[in-house]
Amino acid sequence: MTDDLLGRHRDVLPDWLALYYQDPLEITHGEGRYVWDAHGTKYLDFFGGILTTMTAHALPEVTKAVTEQAGRIIHSSTLYLNRPMVELAERVAQLSGIPDARVFFTTSGTEANDTALLLATTYRRSNTILAMRNSYHGRSFSSVGITGNRGWSPTSLSPLQTMYVHGGVRNRGPFAAMDDDGFVRACVDDLTDLLGHTRPPAALIAEPIQGVGGFTSPPDGLYAAFREVLSERGILWIADEVQTGWGRTGDHFWGWQAHDRNGPPDILTFAKGIGNGMSIGGVVARADIMNCLDSNSISTFGGTQVTMAAGLANLTYLLEHDLQGNARRVGGLLIERLRAVAARVPHVREVRGRGLMIGVELTTPGSDRADPDAASAVLEAARAGGLLIGKGGGHNTSALRIAPPLSLTVAEAEEGAAILDHALRSLDQ
């Protein structure tokens, strides 16, 4: 059945539509933190549809909300008043921390970032964007053009002029040997120097923790230090919270809060986990920025009633069950468990992350040279042991990405860590 489906996939879908595993997997159903494939094999899911199944598979509260809303009306577009959209926008605006916030819903993180770029360039009357090296912001023409990760940027053509800034990766690059304070100072000096050679850009867009880049991040406070330089010149800060939002990092509800001495960003983008699998993305911005467009616009599918009902139910569940706190507690245990494993595996260069957003970087033993073959081997070995994880990284996809649903239990964390222990140690066999 799966083999036939693979052939049909190859016959009608693009070659560049990537599939995991030498023998690609068809997931047919899930429950809690587990999924099953077409052959009935059960897996512990540590990737959650690329950080999208945020609370749990088949969460009854979300399933009920979707079913009930679908029985009333699924869609009407933004040309009509939409109660679930208004209700979710009110909650997101309040949670964002942005004063006088306005919310625009999209269908994906790519579209959210695309909208943020439109707002920033229109507001600032500039098509120059600052972005971080090793970053990823989506697959649209504009978001690919600002992505700083070669593996995910198939063209150099772009409607934007992009300049890339140091700082998103702490343990590589010219400032890696410095302590945290020195690293921040060097990155700020680099940004200041860069701005001295160009017309003022519209905005800096940055992921507080780089997702596709392998869950890398700068020292806390870097973006606050950047913000001081940017604010002096009127340059906006766009926080790409597509992967870091909704409490996944444990310590904070939003990733930007690790850098918050100057308050929230000017623009915040979100997606993935809020819908728990339903297609929701969005942008939050101050009213003067959001309202700067001087032509009509709508969203046919952004904010549709059934996805908004899912988002409301999912957000309510997340807050009422303190899944942010669970991510902090269980994620902290999982990181420490994986660091203990890594100490016995020469291929592991670093275990990093926050909450339930954990990266394991693999290199050739005794060097800093990325080892994508080792990452692929661990991905396969983990699957064979009953665990699904992801891959990423800016150096030939050599980092494992671990991001389970935020309701992960301690027992499930231990189960997954044991499988990863065996998979990682198999590299030396």
HELIX and SHEET records of a PDB file:
HELIX    1   1 THR A    2  VAL A   12  1                                  11    
HELIX    2   2 GLY A   48  LEU A   51  1                                   4    
HELIX    3   3 PRO A   60  ARG A   72  1                                  13    
HELIX    4   4 ARG A   83  SER A   96  1                                  14    
HELIX    5   5 GLY A  109  ARG A  124  1                                  16    
HELIX    6   6 PHE A  141  ILE A  146  1                                   6    
HELIX    7   7 ARG A  150  TRP A  152  5                                   3    
HELIX    8   8 ASP A  180  LEU A  195  1                                  16    
HELIX    9   9 LEU A  222  GLU A  232  1                                  11    
HELIX   10  10 GLY A  255  ASN A  262  5                                   8    
HELIX   11  11 LYS A  272  GLY A  275  5                                   4    
HELIX   12  12 ALA A  287  MET A  290  1                                   4    
HELIX   13  13 GLN A  305  GLU A  320  1                                  16    
HELIX   14  14 LEU A  323  ALA A  342  1                                  20    
HELIX   15  15 PRO A  372  ALA A  384  1                                  13    
HELIX   16  16 VAL A  410  ARG A  425  1                                  16    
HELIX   17  17 SER A  426  ASP A  428  5                                   3    
SHEET    1   A 4 ILE A  27  GLU A  31  0                                        
SHEET    2   A 4 TYR A  34  ASP A  37 -1                                        
SHEET    3   A 4 LYS A  42  ASP A  45 -1                                        
SHEET    4   A 4 LEU A 387  LEU A 388  1                                        
SHEET    1   B 7 ALA A 101  THR A 106  0                                        
SHEET    2   B 7 GLY A 281  ARG A 286 -1                                        
SHEET    3   B 7 ILE A 267  PHE A 270 -1                                        
SHEET    4   B 7 LEU A 236  ASP A 240  1                                        
SHEET    5   B 7 ALA A 203  ALA A 206  1                                        
SHEET    6   B 7 THR A 128  MET A 132  1                                        
SHEET    7   B 7 GLN A 161  VAL A 165  1                                        
SHEET    1   C 4 VAL A 348  ARG A 354  0                                        
SHEET    2   C 4 MET A 357  LEU A 362 -1                                        
SHEET    3   C 4 ALA A 399  ILE A 402 -1                                        
SHEET    4   C 4 GLY A 390  GLY A 392 -1                                        
END                                                                             
